[in-house]
């Protein structure tokens, strides 16, 4: 019971997230994850200069000495590489991102304990952006001369705000959002993303629900901004491709801080009588709308993009536990923490952290770190671990196997070839959560790609950040 209580503290904190990936939050947020998640690693690097340096080094695979190009964030004497993390640790996504950051830290701790990357130890410079765009930009400015690449950047508008500096610095960054525009060459020159974009995730989820339930009508509702409107755009595309009648369209209508708006959306969904509901919002907002809809006697199938979900929905004292367990389809980007596909990663995490509550989000940290690991290995192979060399290495990767709990990623080729189309579908598991044998849901379908998603010609963002 002590284990369950600690777990529910984190779940309830997550459920109260007040904004989606595209929304700001002026309220306070707390972070109950382990302190190690926010530890900043310091380096002994010499002062950075604008000149690229060439150093003789022996490659880890036993090859001949070769000239290794280096510049910022690399100390060839101490044999360290420093990566930057622009993480929301205490803002609205603090509980989620702190767990992701801890997954990144544990991954690199294991790599360093086993020889590092070609003999170089990877250090992490972790800063807290509190999910404020101006702070994100300021902290990038402060770290830009001390890091070789940005391992993590929380938020779409935040990452867009540093694109000019990333371009100026030839710096690689891995964003923590699933905006479909990250596959667009017009804005992704310095980025490599991962996971199915919100719009393709919506197409997968709705197709699965329609096949499973036989539903013919759909209600769509979302928050504004890139997260909500990208997910809603995918829902509309799915409805058109599947021949579903849209009986309520609340795209962009959900304002998480406005109870009047939430009630209006709930009434619109309930009155529509839709067989299927798809929402792109936050956990606390989703639970509020869902509770109001079922109170009006609605009964059907409900799903939504991954940030909708919180295991707190099926906690023992949740008032919507039974209805969620019956009606909800959980869409996500990774296999669950307790799924056999994640067993090796879970065991590895526990070697370095035995105290943190169980969380699916550590696996997201592993994915981000594994991608950067493959990038650095390729840069070493090319003999160039300058910032520009690391960026070029990333863009040349034709396949990155991040592990059995997530789909492979591709970073070379056209957007339609690169975009991730696979996602995961699960069903709520209140019994497993109570017993400590699941994180609140179990996998129904892994590595799922709907026919409509597989055949979708993806050549530009489903939703433009310009509106």
C-alpha positions as CSV (number, residue, x, y, z in Angstrom):
1,X,0.0,0.0,0.0
2,X,2.9,2.3,0.7
3,X,4.1,1.7,-2.9
4,X,0.7,2.5,-4.3
5,X,0.4,5.7,-2.3
6,X,3.7,7.0,-3.6
7,X,2.7,6.1,-7.1
8,X,-0.7,7.9,-6.8
9,X,1.0,11.1,-5.6
10,X,2.8,11.2,-8.9
11,X,-0.3,10.3,-10.9
12,X,-2.4,12.9,-9.2
13,X,0.2,15.5,-9.8
14,X,0.3,14.6,-13.4
15,X,-3.5,14.6,-13.6
16,X,-3.5,18.2,-12.5
17,X,-1.3,19.4,-15.3
18,X,-3.0,22.6,-16.4
19,X,-1.8,22.9,-20.0
20,X,-1.0,20.9,-23.0
21,X,2.3,21.0,-24.9
22,X,1.3,24.2,-26.7
23,X,-0.1,26.0,-23.7
24,X,1.6,28.2,-21.1
25,X,0.7,28.1,-17.4
26,X,1.1,31.0,-14.9
27,X,0.2,28.8,-12.0
28,X,2.6,27.1,-9.6
29,X,3.5,23.4,-10.1
30,X,5.3,21.1,-7.8
31,X,7.8,18.3,-8.5
32,X,7.6,15.2,-6.3
33,X,10.1,13.1,-8.3
34,X,13.6,12.3,-7.1
35,X,16.1,15.1,-6.7
36,X,18.5,13.3,-9.0
37,X,16.3,14.2,-11.9
38,X,17.4,17.9,-11.6
39,X,21.0,17.4,-10.8
40,X,23.3,19.5,-13.0
41,X,26.5,17.8,-14.1
42,X,29.4,20.1,-14.3
43,X,32.3,19.8,-16.7
44,X,36.0,20.5,-16.5
45,X,36.0,21.7,-20.1
46,X,38.3,24.5,-21.1
47,X,36.8,27.7,-22.2
48,X,35.0,27.3,-25.5
49,X,36.4,29.1,-28.6
50,X,35.0,29.7,-32.0
51,X,37.8,27.6,-33.6
52,X,37.3,23.9,-34.5
53,X,40.1,21.8,-33.0
54,X,41.6,18.6,-34.4
55,X,42.8,16.0,-32.0
56,X,44.4,12.6,-32.6
57,X,42.4,9.9,-31.0
58,X,42.0,6.1,-31.1
59,X,38.5,4.9,-32.0
60,X,36.9,2.6,-29.5
61,X,36.5,-0.2,-32.1
62,X,40.2,-0.7,-32.2
63,X,40.8,1.2,-35.5
64,X,43.8,3.3,-36.3
65,X,44.4,6.7,-34.8
66,X,42.5,9.4,-36.7
67,X,42.0,13.1,-36.6
68,X,38.9,13.9,-34.5
69,X,37.3,17.3,-35.1
70,X,35.9,19.0,-32.0
71,X,34.6,22.3,-30.9
72,X,32.0,23.3,-28.2
73,X,31.1,21.0,-25.3
74,X,33.9,18.5,-25.9
75,X,37.0,18.3,-23.6
76,X,39.5,16.1,-25.3
77,X,41.9,16.0,-22.3
78,X,39.2,15.0,-19.8
79,X,37.5,13.0,-22.5
80,X,34.0,14.4,-21.8
81,X,31.0,15.5,-24.0
82,X,28.4,17.8,-22.5
83,X,24.8,17.7,-23.6
84,X,22.2,20.3,-22.6
85,X,18.7,19.6,-21.3
86,X,16.2,22.5,-21.5
87,X,13.6,20.8,-19.2
88,X,10.4,21.9,-17.6
89,X,11.1,20.5,-14.1
90,X,8.9,22.7,-11.9
91,X,6.3,24.2,-14.4
92,X,3.1,22.6,-15.6
93,X,4.8,19.5,-17.0
94,X,7.3,19.2,-14.0
95,X,6.2,15.7,-12.8
96,X,6.2,14.3,-16.4
97,X,9.5,15.9,-17.6
98,X,11.3,15.2,-14.3
99,X,10.7,11.5,-14.9
100,X,11.8,11.8,-18.5
101,X,15.0,13.6,-17.4
102,X,15.7,10.9,-14.8
103,X,15.4,8.3,-17.6
104,X,17.9,10.2,-19.6
105,X,20.3,10.5,-16.7
106,X,20.1,6.8,-15.9
107,X,20.7,5.8,-19.5
108,X,23.9,7.9,-19.7
109,X,25.0,6.7,-16.3
110,X,24.9,3.2,-17.6
111,X,26.7,4.2,-20.8
112,X,29.4,5.9,-18.8
113,X,29.8,3.0,-16.5
114,X,30.5,0.8,-19.5
115,X,33.2,2.9,-21.3
116,X,31.2,5.9,-22.4
117,X,30.9,6.8,-26.1
118,X,34.2,5.8,-27.7
119,X,35.9,6.4,-24.4
120,X,34.2,9.8,-23.8
121,X,32.1,10.3,-20.7
122,X,28.8,12.0,-21.4
123,X,27.9,14.8,-19.0
124,X,24.4,16.5,-18.7
125,X,23.8,20.2,-18.1
126,X,20.2,20.2,-16.9
127,X,18.3,23.5,-16.5
128,X,14.7,24.2,-15.4
129,X,12.8,26.3,-18.0
130,X,9.6,26.3,-15.9
131,X,7.8,26.0,-19.3
132,X,8.3,29.7,-20.0
133,X,9.4,30.6,-23.6
134,X,11.6,33.6,-22.6
135,X,13.3,31.5,-19.9
136,X,13.9,28.7,-22.4
137,X,15.6,31.1,-24.8
138,X,17.6,32.7,-22.0
139,X,18.9,29.4,-20.7
140,X,19.8,28.3,-24.1
141,X,21.9,31.4,-24.5
142,X,23.7,30.7,-21.3
143,X,24.6,27.1,-22.2
144,X,25.1,27.3,-25.9
145,X,28.9,27.6,-25.8
146,X,29.2,24.8,-23.2
147,X,27.3,22.0,-24.9
148,X,27.8,19.8,-28.0
149,X,24.0,19.3,-28.6
150,X,20.6,19.7,-26.9
151,X,19.6,16.3,-25.6
152,X,16.1,17.5,-24.7
153,X,13.9,20.6,-25.3
154,X,10.5,20.7,-23.7
155,X,7.6,22.3,-25.6
156,X,6.8,23.3,-29.2
157,X,6.7,27.1,-29.0
158,X,9.7,26.9,-26.7
159,X,11.7,24.9,-29.3
160,X,10.5,27.1,-32.1
161,X,11.8,30.1,-30.2
162,X,15.4,28.8,-30.2
163,X,15.4,27.7,-33.9
164,X,17.3,30.8,-35.0
165,X,20.0,30.2,-32.4
166,X,20.2,26.5,-33.2
167,X,20.7,27.3,-36.9
168,X,23.3,29.9,-36.1
169,X,25.2,27.4,-33.9
170,X,24.7,24.4,-36.1
171,X,23.3,22.8,-33.0
172,X,21.2,19.6,-32.9
173,X,18.2,19.4,-30.5
174,X,15.6,16.7,-29.7
175,X,12.2,18.2,-28.9
176,X,9.8,16.8,-26.4
177,X,6.6,17.2,-28.4
178,X,4.9,15.2,-31.1
179,X,4.0,18.1,-33.4
180,X,3.7,16.9,-37.0
181,X,5.6,20.0,-38.2
182,X,8.9,18.5,-36.9
183,X,8.9,16.4,-40.0
184,X,8.8,19.5,-42.2
185,X,12.2,20.5,-43.7
186,X,11.1,24.2,-43.4
187,X,11.5,24.1,-39.6
188,X,13.4,20.9,-38.7
189,X,16.8,21.7,-40.0
190,X,18.3,21.4,-36.5
191,X,15.8,18.9,-35.0
192,X,15.2,15.2,-34.9
193,X,11.9,14.1,-33.5
194,X,10.5,10.7,-32.6
195,X,7.2,9.0,-32.1
196,X,4.0,9.3,-34.2
197,X,2.9,12.9,-34.6
198,X,-0.3,13.9,-32.9
199,X,-2.3,13.9,-36.1
200,X,-1.2,10.4,-37.2
201,X,-1.7,9.1,-33.6
202,X,-5.3,10.4,-33.9
203,X,-5.8,8.5,-37.1
204,X,-4.5,5.3,-35.6
205,X,-6.5,5.6,-32.4
206,X,-9.8,6.5,-34.1
207,X,-9.4,3.7,-36.7
208,X,-8.8,1.2,-34.0
209,X,-11.8,2.3,-32.0
210,X,-14.1,2.3,-35.0
211,X,-13.0,-1.2,-36.0
212,X,-13.4,-2.4,-32.4
213,X,-16.8,-0.9,-31.8
214,X,-18.5,-0.4,-35.1
215,X,-19.2,3.3,-34.3
216,X,-20.3,5.5,-37.2
217,X,-20.5,9.0,-35.6
218,X,-17.7,11.0,-33.8
219,X,-17.4,14.0,-31.6
220,X,-14.0,15.9,-31.7
221,X,-12.8,18.4,-29.1
222,X,-9.4,19.8,-28.3
223,X,-7.3,22.6,-26.7
224,X,-6.0,25.4,-29.0
225,X,-2.4,25.4,-30.2
226,X,-0.1,22.9,-32.0
227,X,-0.9,20.0,-29.7
228,X,-4.7,20.3,-29.7
229,X,-5.2,21.4,-33.3
230,X,-2.7,18.9,-34.7
231,X,-4.5,16.1,-32.9
232,X,-7.9,17.5,-34.0
233,X,-6.7,17.8,-37.6
234,X,-5.8,14.1,-37.5
235,X,-9.2,13.2,-36.0
236,X,-10.9,15.1,-38.9
237,X,-8.8,13.3,-41.5
238,X,-9.6,10.0,-39.8
239,X,-13.3,10.7,-39.9
240,X,-13.2,11.6,-43.6
241,X,-11.2,8.5,-44.5
242,X,-13.3,6.2,-42.5
243,X,-16.7,7.7,-43.4
244,X,-17.5,8.7,-39.9
245,X,-20.1,11.5,-39.5
246,X,-18.7,14.4,-37.3
247,X,-21.7,15.3,-35.1
248,X,-19.8,17.7,-32.9
249,X,-16.6,19.7,-33.7
250,X,-15.0,21.4,-30.7
251,X,-11.6,21.7,-32.2
252,X,-9.7,24.4,-30.2
253,X,-12.8,24.9,-28.0
254,X,-11.4,23.5,-24.7
255,X,-9.9,26.1,-22.5
256,X,-8.5,24.2,-19.5
257,X,-8.8,27.1,-17.0
258,X,-12.4,28.0,-18.0
259,X,-15.0,25.8,-16.3
260,X,-17.8,27.4,-18.4
261,X,-16.0,26.3,-21.6
262,X,-15.5,22.8,-20.2
263,X,-19.2,22.5,-19.5
264,X,-20.1,23.8,-22.9
265,X,-17.9,21.2,-24.6
266,X,-19.3,18.5,-22.4
267,X,-22.8,19.5,-23.2
268,X,-22.0,19.6,-26.9
269,X,-20.6,16.1,-26.8
270,X,-23.4,14.6,-24.7
271,X,-26.1,16.2,-26.9
272,X,-24.5,15.0,-30.1
273,X,-25.0,11.4,-29.2
274,X,-21.7,10.4,-30.8
275,X,-20.7,6.8,-30.9
276,X,-17.0,7.8,-30.5
277,X,-15.4,10.8,-28.8
278,X,-11.8,11.9,-29.5
279,X,-10.3,14.6,-27.3
280,X,-6.8,16.2,-27.4
281,X,-6.4,17.9,-24.1
282,X,-4.9,17.4,-20.6
283,X,-5.6,14.8,-18.0
284,X,-7.5,17.1,-15.6
285,X,-9.5,18.7,-18.4
286,X,-10.3,15.3,-19.9
287,X,-11.6,13.9,-16.6
288,X,-13.8,17.0,-16.0
289,X,-15.4,16.8,-19.5
290,X,-15.7,13.0,-19.3
291,X,-17.4,13.1,-15.9
292,X,-19.9,15.7,-17.1
293,X,-20.7,13.8,-20.3
294,X,-21.4,10.4,-18.6
295,X,-23.5,12.2,-15.9
296,X,-25.9,13.0,-18.8
297,X,-26.3,9.4,-19.6
298,X,-24.0,9.2,-22.6
299,X,-22.5,5.8,-23.4
300,X,-20.0,5.1,-26.1
301,X,-16.2,4.8,-26.8
302,X,-13.8,7.5,-25.8
303,X,-10.1,8.0,-26.8
304,X,-7.6,10.7,-27.2
305,X,-4.0,11.7,-27.8
306,X,-1.5,10.4,-25.2
307,X,-1.4,13.5,-23.0
308,X,-5.1,13.0,-22.3
309,X,-4.4,10.0,-20.1
310,X,-3.5,9.7,-16.5
311,X,-3.6,6.4,-14.5
312,X,-5.2,8.5,-11.7
313,X,-8.4,8.0,-13.7
314,X,-8.5,4.4,-12.5
315,X,-7.1,4.9,-9.0
316,X,-9.2,3.1,-6.3
317,X,-10.9,6.3,-5.2
318,X,-11.5,7.8,-8.7
319,X,-15.2,8.6,-9.3
320,X,-14.8,7.8,-13.0
321,X,-12.9,4.6,-12.6
322,X,-15.6,2.2,-13.7
323,X,-16.8,4.3,-16.7
324,X,-13.2,4.9,-17.9
325,X,-12.4,1.2,-17.6
326,X,-15.4,0.3,-19.8
327,X,-15.2,3.1,-22.4
328,X,-11.7,4.5,-22.7
329,X,-9.0,3.5,-25.3
330,X,-5.5,4.8,-24.3
331,X,-3.3,5.9,-27.2
332,X,0.4,6.2,-26.5
333,X,3.9,6.2,-28.1
334,X,5.6,3.5,-26.1
335,X,4.9,0.1,-24.6
336,X,3.9,0.4,-20.9
337,X,6.5,0.3,-18.1
338,X,5.2,-3.1,-16.9
339,X,4.8,-4.7,-20.4
340,X,7.2,-7.5,-21.3
341,X,8.5,-5.4,-24.1
342,X,9.9,-2.9,-21.5
343,X,11.3,-5.5,-19.1
344,X,15.0,-5.0,-19.9
345,X,14.7,-1.2,-19.8
346,X,12.8,-1.4,-16.5
347,X,15.5,-3.7,-15.0
348,X,18.3,-1.4,-16.2
349,X,16.6,1.6,-14.7
350,X,16.3,-0.1,-11.3
351,X,20.0,-0.9,-11.3
352,X,20.6,2.8,-10.9
353,X,17.5,4.1,-9.2
354,X,15.6,1.8,-6.8
355,X,13.5,4.5,-5.1
356,X,11.6,6.4,-7.8
357,X,8.0,5.5,-8.3
358,X,7.2,3.4,-11.4
359,X,6.5,5.5,-14.4
360,X,6.1,5.0,-18.2
361,X,7.9,8.3,-18.7
362,X,11.4,6.9,-17.8
363,X,11.1,5.0,-21.1
364,X,10.6,8.2,-23.0
365,X,13.9,9.4,-21.4
366,X,15.6,6.2,-22.6
367,X,14.3,6.8,-26.1
368,X,15.7,10.3,-26.3
369,X,19.0,9.3,-24.9
370,X,19.3,6.2,-27.1
371,X,18.7,8.4,-30.2
372,X,21.4,10.9,-29.1
373,X,23.7,7.9,-28.4
374,X,23.4,6.6,-31.9
375,X,24.0,10.2,-33.2
376,X,27.2,10.5,-31.3
377,X,28.4,7.1,-32.4
378,X,27.9,8.1,-36.0
379,X,29.7,11.4,-35.4
380,X,32.7,9.6,-34.0
381,X,32.6,7.2,-37.0
382,X,32.8,10.3,-39.2
383,X,35.6,11.7,-37.2
384,X,33.7,14.9,-36.5
385,X,32.1,15.7,-33.1
386,X,31.8,19.4,-33.6
387,X,28.3,20.7,-33.3
388,X,27.9,20.8,-37.0
389,X,29.4,17.3,-37.3
390,X,26.9,15.9,-34.7
391,X,24.0,17.6,-36.6
392,X,25.1,16.1,-39.9
393,X,25.5,12.7,-38.3
394,X,21.9,12.9,-37.0
395,X,20.5,13.8,-40.4
396,X,22.2,10.9,-42.0
397,X,20.8,8.1,-39.8
398,X,18.7,5.7,-41.9
399,X,17.5,3.6,-38.9
400,X,17.7,4.0,-35.1
401,X,16.6,1.0,-33.1
402,X,15.6,2.5,-29.7
403,X,14.6,-0.8,-28.1
404,X,11.7,-3.3,-28.2
405,X,9.4,-0.9,-26.4
406,X,9.3,1.7,-29.1
407,X,9.3,1.8,-32.9
408,X,12.5,2.4,-35.0
409,X,13.1,5.9,-36.2
410,X,14.4,7.2,-39.6
411,X,16.1,10.5,-40.1
412,X,17.2,10.4,-43.7
413,X,14.9,10.9,-46.7
414,X,11.7,12.8,-47.5
415,X,9.1,13.7,-44.8
416,X,6.7,11.0,-46.1
417,X,9.5,8.4,-45.7
418,X,10.7,9.6,-42.3
419,X,7.5,10.2,-40.4
420,X,6.7,7.7,-37.7
421,X,3.3,6.0,-38.3
422,X,3.3,3.4,-35.5
423,X,1.7,3.9,-32.1
424,X,0.3,1.8,-29.2
425,X,-3.3,1.2,-28.1
426,X,-4.1,0.1,-24.5
427,X,-7.1,-0.4,-22.2
428,X,-7.5,0.8,-18.6
429,X,-6.5,-1.6,-15.9
430,X,-7.7,-0.5,-12.4
431,X,-7.1,-3.9,-10.9
432,X,-3.5,-3.9,-12.1
433,X,-2.9,-0.4,-10.8
434,X,-4.2,-1.4,-7.4
435,X,-2.1,-4.5,-7.3
436,X,1.1,-2.7,-8.5
437,X,1.3,-4.9,-11.6
438,X,0.5,-2.2,-14.1
439,X,0.8,1.6,-14.5
440,X,-3.0,1.8,-15.0
441,X,-3.4,0.3,-18.4
442,X,-2.4,-2.8,-20.4
443,X,-1.4,-3.0,-24.1
444,X,-4.0,-4.1,-26.5
445,X,-2.1,-3.5,-29.7
446,X,1.6,-2.6,-30.1
447,X,3.3,-1.2,-33.1
448,X,-0.1,-0.4,-34.6
449,X,-0.5,1.3,-37.9
450,X,-4.0,1.7,-39.3
451,X,-4.6,1.3,-43.0
452,X,-5.6,5.0,-43.3
453,X,-2.3,6.0,-41.6
454,X,-0.1,3.8,-43.6
455,X,-1.6,5.2,-46.9
456,X,-1.6,8.8,-45.8
457,X,0.6,11.0,-47.9
458,X,2.5,13.1,-45.4
459,X,4.2,16.0,-47.0
460,X,3.5,18.9,-44.6
461,X,2.3,19.6,-41.1
462,X,-1.3,18.7,-40.4
463,X,-1.6,22.0,-38.5
464,X,0.6,25.0,-39.1
465,X,2.0,26.8,-36.1
466,X,1.1,30.0,-38.0
467,X,-2.5,29.1,-37.6
